[in-house]
Amino acid sequence: MDKFIIEAHFRLQEWVAEEKGYFRAEGLDYEFRELIKSTGGAHHNKGGEGAFQSIEKGREANLSCACHWTVNVAASSGHTKLYSDAYSVAPSGIFVAADSPIRTPEDLADVPIAVGFQSGSHYSTIQALEQYLEPGRIKLTFEDGMLFHRLEMLLDGKSPATALFNGPYYLAEQLGFRKIIDTTFMIATMIKGTPEGEDVRRYFRALKKAQRDIDLRPELYTHHYRREFPERFHAMMDTRRWGPGERIVFEPYTREVYEQSFEWIERHDIFPVGKMGSGDYDRSTISFAMPA
């Protein structure tokens, strides 16, 4: 039987579970992989591509994550299954330089905001700013690529405004970049292939233990952020000042949430007409919860 492949998603839980031996204690036969630090961040140098395209091409891990909007549509289109027994919530925001004249959400009108195409930053930026701006004045740019490449462009002064989450969010905050608006969003897990249900349960039992540890003593574990940051950022990072980041919620991603999210995506024309799949919750999701 092939090993269960685990990839962290710029968060702490998998790293804590690995450090504490929780995966092994659950009897999971697994392989741990990391894609950002090991590639010097090149994995995120994808202007015009984002999370949805990576799912279309296929991911290696048995379970991986993306914003719930993208997993919603990817599952609806038959590219994956949305795991409905849990979700997570990631701190996120739009940042500008400390000396930027941009100080309020209204000041972002017509300003190019760097986001990942059809990724969490894309949807969450619209969701946050439509409270303040007409749709035609929310200007998104996808050319700065995915999370760590956007961070680099912001730090180098090449981006007037950038959407960041989790570790990059904390680094920008630490370095004095100004957060203009919070854009915190939900993340969903997707299933590749047909992993054994008990392996999925082992994986999440380990993450639940790790989440408890992080909740109790976050300062003991924020050093794990370094494990996914490209080396060029390490000298400027003081992870002792950072927060716990993404939090896993061990509650169902319900039909109501799925359908409301699907309708929101469709209404905002983020995908071409007719390219969002069936929108059928039962066909798009999978549960490995133990029967009551």
N, C-alpha and C positions, 0 to 999 in steps of 0.2 A: 504494500500500500504506500502511495506517495506521502511524503511529509506534508503537514499542514503549513502553508506559507503565511507568515505574518509580516506585515509592513506597518510601521507606525505612520500616523498622519499628522506630523508636526505637533504632537501633543505628548503628555507625560505618561499616560496610563500603561501603554505597552512596555515602555522602558522600565517603569516601576515593577510591573509584573515579572519582567525578565530578571531584574536585579534581585527581587525577593524569591525567585524560584516558583512563582505561583503557577505558571504554565506547566512546569514539570510536575509540581505537586498534584495537579489535576489529571496527570497522565497523558498530556497532549504530546504527541510525536510531531515536532514542528521544526521549521527553519525560519530564522529571523533575518529579514532583509531591510536595507536602508538605501534610499535612492538620491538623497539631496547632498549630504556631506560627501558621500563617496564619489559623486560626479562633480564636485566643486560647484554645485548649483546649476550645472548645465541642463539638468532635467527640467528646469523651469524657464529656460530661455526659449519660450514658445509664443512669440507674438502672433495673435490671431487664432490661437488654439487654447483650449482650456480643459476643464474636467470632463465635459461631455465627450469631447473627441478622444480623450484617453480611454474612456469606457468603451467607445465604439471600436477602438483598435484592440482592446482586450488588456486586462491587467493580470499580473502574475499571482497576486495574493488570493487565497481562498475567500477572505473577507477584506474589503477595503472600504474607504470612506470618501464621500464628497458631500457638498451641500445637499440638503434634502430636495431642493427644487430639481437639480440635475439628476439625482438618483431617481426621483419621481418619474421624470420623462424618459430616462434611459430604461427603466423597468417597464414603463408603459409601452415602449418601442421594442421590447423583447431582447435588449442587450444584457440584462442582468435581472436579479430579483432584489427588491428592497426588503431588508430584514426588518420586520415590524415589531420586534419585541423590545427595542430600545432605540434611543436616539441620543444625540449630544448637542450641547450649546456652546458656541465658541465666541469669546470676546472679540469684537471687530470694530473698526472705525475708519474714518477718512482723515488722513494726516496731511499737514502742510508744514513747511519750514517755519522755524520760530520767528523769522523776520518777514514772513509773508504778510501782505496786506489783507489776506483772507482771514476773517475772524468769525464769521457767522455762516450758517448754511446758505443764507441768501446770497452771500458773497461768492458762492460756488457756481452761480449762474453763468453759463457759457464757458466755464473753465474745464479744460480736459482733465478728467479724473481717471487715473490708471486703474483698471480692473482686469480680472481674468475673464476671457470670453466664455459665456455660459458656465461660469463658476460662481461660487458663493458671493464673491465681491460684486459681480455683475448684478445679480438680483437684489442683494441687500442694499447696495448703493441707491438703486431706484426706489426700493421700498422706503428707505429713510428719507430721501430728498423729495419725494413727491408730496410730502407734507408741506414743503416750502416753495417748490418751483414747478412751473408748468413743464410738461414732458419735453417740449422742444428746447428748453433751456438746461436740461440735464445732459451734459456732454461727456460721454464715456469714450476712453481710448483703450484699445486692446493691444497696442503695439509694445507695451512694456512687459508683456508676458505674464507668467504666473507668479506666485507669491514672493519667492526669494529674489527673482529678477526685478520685480517692482520695488522691493525694499532697496536693492542696490541703486536703482535709478533715483529714488527719493533721496537717499543719503548722498548721492553724487550731485544733487541739485539739478537733475535733468527732468524732473517731474514736478509740476506745480501742485499736484494733489494726488494722493495715492490711497487706495483701500488696502488695509492690512488686517490680519487676524493672528491670534495665538502668539507664538514667540516673536515674530517680526513686529507685531503690535507693541509688545512690551519693550523691544529694543528702541523703536522710534520714540516711545514715551520716555524712556530712560535718557535718550540723547537730546531731549528737549523739543522734539517736533510737537506741533500743536494739533490736538485732536479737535476737529471741527464738529463732528457728530458721531454718536455711537451707532453702529450698524449690526450689533450682535445677531447671529443667525443660527439656525438649526442645521445639524449635519446628520446624515443617515448612513447606515452601513449597507453595503451591497454584497451579494453572494455570487461567487463565481462557480459555475458547474454544479456538482451535486456532492458537497462535502457531507460527511456523516453528521447527523443531527447531534450526537453526543459530543463530537469534537467542537461543534459550534457552542454548545452549552459549556464545555470545559473552558473554552476561550473567554466567554463572557463571565463565567464565575471567577476566573483569574482577574479580569479587568475590574470586577466589582470589589474584590479585595484591594486592588491597587487604588481604586477611587476612594475607598475608606481611608487608606493611608495618606493620600494626598489631602483629603478633607481635614484630617487630624493634624498633620504636620507638613504643610506645603513647602516650607523652607528647606526641608531635608531632601527635596526631590527636584527643585527647579534647576539644579545643575544639569539635569538630563536634557534640557533644551539644546545644549551644545552638541549633542549627538546627531542633530539633523541640520545644524547651521554650517554652511561652508566655512572653511578655515579662515577666510579673509575677514570675517566678522568677529572672530573670537577675541581679539585684543580689546575691542571696544565693549564687550558684553560684561555686565555685572548681574548675573542671574539671581543674586541674592535679593535684588530689588524687584524682581518680577513676581507676578501672581501665578496662580495655579492653572490658568488657561482654560482650555476646553473641559467641560464637565459632562460625563456620561449620565444620562437619566434612564434608569431601568424601569421605564414605563412604555406602553405600546405607542407606536406611531399609528394612529387610528385612521379609520376610513374617513372620518370627518376632516382630519388634518390633511390627508392625502388629497381629497377632492377639493378642498378650499385652495390648497397650494396649486393644484393642476389648473384650476380656473384662473387663478391670479397670473400664472405664467402665460396662459393662452391669451388673456386679456391684454397683456403687455407686449405681445408680438415678439417674444424673444426667440421663438422658433418659427420657421416658415409655416404657413397655413397647411394643415394636413400632415405635418411632420412630428406630431407629438404622440402618436400611437393611440391606443384604445382608451386610455384613462380609466381602465378597469382595475379597481383596487384588488380584487380577488386574484386576478391573473398576474398582477404586477408585484405582489408581496409574498413573503414566505415567513412562517413562524416556526421556531423550534422550541417554543415554550412547553414545559412539562404539563400534561393534563392536570386539571384541578382534582 
